[in-house]
Amino acid sequence: MRVTLIHNPEAGDETRPTRGQLEALIKEAGHKVRYQSVKESGWSKALKKEADLIAVAGGDGTVAKVARRMIGGKAAVTVLPMGTANNVSRTLGIADLPITLLIASWEKGERLPFDAGMAEGPWGERYFIEGFGTGLFPRAVPHIDANETIAKIEDVEVKVTYTIQILREYLDKCPATEVKGTLDGENISGRYLLFEAMLMRFIGPNLHLAPNILLDDGMFDVVMIHDRDRAELHEHLATWQEGALWPAEFKTRKGACLEIEWNGFPVHIDDKVWPPKSQKPKPAGKIELTIEPKAIEFLVPKDLPEPRLQR
């Protein structure tokens, strides 16, 4: 196959393979490879060149950048997990598989359809593949980014654990967000500590918020945690592990069209927080989220140990 390798050389820790090692593994598997670093200007031009497969070696931010640009494209996208959280890879069931195994599986891999989201609001229009939300995550991001210790941690597991601890500490003072909106025409307004419209099972530092999500059902899983459930959320962040029972107080609903009245509160679209601090205040307006069904195909190994996530 003709493989375009999109690589973030700064992702992960010192255990991750280098550019040369990745290229050697791909060639050894019998493929032709074209390399492109996302740290170079104009990197996305590489996606317009003929390829049978787009391989992304990096974390969720790099995967999302590539996937958004491949919506509606013919080539499948495959992931070589090299980030901190690797939420996309965990949703696909490949985060803990060796990179050598993943590359060797490409020739007989399975293409999984994956929905994308479209967020229309004061920023214009923007595709997303992970999730959109308000409340705890976009409010805590500036505190996480400003933390000097987390920037120095190299071990990815330690970094995830440390980030969860920052979330717990910030939760004590995090204000609830007054959300006025509808999901498929039904009122879902309330005061929420955490409000997430998700397209995958994990978000943030590997938080397992949507365990029953389907990749291609044309629906968001909307997770809504009320202000009154602050203590329960604090406890869940302290004891969470993959597969743990989801507290009954935390409500999740499915829907294809989410409309929210926006009055200035911070939101995140995938890994980007909006509005940025440098931007002048925008007038209040409406946010509308819709689904782009089966917009992308991800290539994964056949016979994964995890159950199939799509219908």
N, C-alpha and C positions, 0 to 999 in steps of 0.2 A: 504493500500500500504506500501511497504518497502521504507522508505525515508532516503536518506543520506543527512544530513544537513551540508553544508559547510558554516562556519560562520567567518566573520571578526569582532572580538569583539571590534575593535577600530574604526569601521565605524560610521559615523553620529554623532549625539549629544546625550545628556543625555535623550532625549525623546525616543530613540530607545529601543526595548525590549532586555533583557539580554538573555544569553544562556538558563538559566532555564525557563524563560518565553516562549521562542520559543519552547523548547522541550515540555513544558506543553500544549501549544496551538496545536501542531501537534498531540500529543497523544490524546488530547480531541476530535480531529476531526476523531479519529479512526485509525490512522496510527502508524506503528512501526518506530522508528527514531534512526538513528546512527549519533552521533555528531562528527564533526571534525573541529577544528580551523585552519585557514590558517596561523596562526602565529606559528604553530608547524612545526618542520622539518619533511619532509616526508609526509606532509598532503595529497599529491595527491594519495597516495596508497589507500586511502579510496574510490576513484573513481573506483577502480578495483574490489571492493566487490559487490556482487549481490544487486541490488536495482531496484525498479520500477521508481523512480523519484529522481533526484538530485536537492535539494533546495539550492539556494545560497542566504544567508543573508549577504549583504554587498553592496559596491559600484561598479562602472563600472570596476575598476581594478580587483576586486575579481571575478566578473561575467566573465570577459574576460579570466582570468586564468583558470577557470573551463571549460568554453565553448570550448576553444582551445583544451583541453584534451578530450572533449567528442565528437569531430568531428568523425562521422562515428559510434558512439555508439548507442546502442538500447534504453537506458533510455533517457527520455525527461529531459530537464533542466527547472526549474522554478525559478523566482526571487522574493525575498522579499527585496524590495528597502530600503537600509539603508545608502546610500552614500550621497555625496554632490550634484553631478550633476544628477546621475541616468539616463544617456542618453539611456542606453539599455532599461530600464523600460519605459521611455517616448516614445521610438519608438514602444514598444509593447502595449502602451496605458494603463499601469497599475501603473505608478509612484505615482499617487495620491490616489490610492485605499488603504483602511485600510489593514494591514497585517492579521487581523482576517478574513476579507472577502476573501483575497487571499488564505489562507490556507483552508478555508471552501469550496472553489471552486475546489480544486484539483480533487476530486472524479469524477466530471462531466466536467472537463476542456477540452479545445480544444488544440490540438497540432498544432503549426504553424511551417512550415519549414522555415529555415533561411540560407541564403548563408553565406559562409565564404570566406575570401581572403587568397591567398598565396603570400607572398612577398619574392622574391628571389633576393639577391644582395650580396654586399661584406661581409655581416654578415652571409651568408648562406641562409637557408630557414626558414621562420617563418609564421605561420598562424596568421590571425587577424580577428576580428569580428566587430570592430567599424569603423576604417578607417586608411588610410595612407596619409601622407601629408608632405609638406614642406612650408616654408614661415613663416607667423606670429606665428603659434602655437609652433612649435619646437624651434623657436628663442626666444619666450617669456617665455618658461617654466623655464629656469634658473633664470630669474628675479622674476617669481612668487614663485619658491621654496625658493629663498633667502629673500623673504619679511617676516620680523619678525611679522608684524601685522596680516597677513592672517593666520599664524600658530596659533595665539591666538584666532581667531574668532571661536566660537562654533556653533552659529546659522547657519544652512546650507544655508538659503536664503540670509542672509547677506554675507556669504562667496562667493556665486556665484556672487552677485552684485559687491562686492569688486574686484573679479578676473576680471570681465569685465572692470572695471575701469582701472586696471593695463594694460590690453590689449590695451585699448584706448590710454593710456599714452605712451606705448611702440611703438604703431603704428606710432607715429610721427617720430621716428628715425629708424624704422625697414627697413633694406635694402630689395629691391626686389630680388627675386631669379631667375636667368636665367635658365629656364627649357627647355631642348631640349628633345622632345619625341614624341611618336605616341600613338594614341588610336585606337585600331583595324586597324592599318596600316595608319591612317590619321594623318597628322602633327598637333600637338597642341602646338608647341613651343611658348614661350613668356616670358616676364618679369612679374612675378607674386608676388603680396604681400601675397596671400593666394592661395594654391593649395591643394585640398583635394579629394582623391578617397574614397567615402563614402559608407558604407553598412547600415547605419541607418540615421534617420532624423536629429539627434542632434550630436553635437561634442563640446568638451571643456566645457565651463560654460553654457551649455544648449543653444548654438547657433543653431538656426533652419535653417541649411544650405541646407537640402535636403527634402523639404516638400512633394515631389511627389515620394519619393523612394518606391520601392517594395521590399519586403523581400526575394522573391524567384524567381526573374526574370533572374538570372544569369548575372546581369549587375552591374557595379559600377555607381554611380552618381558622376561625376568628376566636382567639383566646381573650377572655375578658375577666380580669381579676379586680374585684371591687375594693374600694378604700377600706371597707369594713373587714376585709380579709387580710389586712396587713400582717397580723401575727402569724397566720397560716402560711403566707408567702415567705416570711422570714424563716420559719421552721423548714419549709420545703427547700429553700436555698441552702440551708445548713445540712440537710440530710439527703439531698437529692443524689440519685445515681441512676444510670440508664436502666429502664425497666421498672423503676419504682412506681407505685400506684399514684395516680393523679388525684389530688384532693378533691372531694366532691364539691367543695365550695367554688372551685375554679371552673367557670362555665366555658364551654366551647360550642360554637355553632358553625354550620356550614352555609356558604352562600356564594353567589357568583358576582354580585354587584353591591359594593359598599359605598355609601355616601356619608360624608362627615362635614359638619360646619366647622371651618377653621377660623380661629380668632387670634392666632399668634403663638400657640403652644408648639414646642419642638416635636418634630417627627423624624423617623429614619426611613429611608428608602434603600433597602439592602444595607450596606455599611456606611451610607452617607447620611449625616444629620443635617436637617434643614429646618429653619433658615440658618445659614452660617452667621457667626458673630459679626463679620465684616459687612454684612448686607443691611441696607436700610430697611426699616420696618415695612412690611407689605400690608395693604388693606385686607380686612377679613374677606373670606371667600369660601368656596366649596371645594372639597376634595372628593374625587370619584375614583374608585378602584374597580377595574374590570379584569376579566380573565382572557388571555390569549390561549385557546386550547391547543395542547400538543404542539407547542411552538418550537421546541428544541428536542433533539434526540441525543441521549447520552449512551455511549457504548460501555457496557459492563461485562464481566465474565459470565458465562452461562453457569447455571447450577450454584448460585450463591448460597451460602449457608442461611442467610436471612430469608424470610418469606417475601414473595413478590409484593411490591407496594402498589402496583397499578392494577386496575381491574382486569 
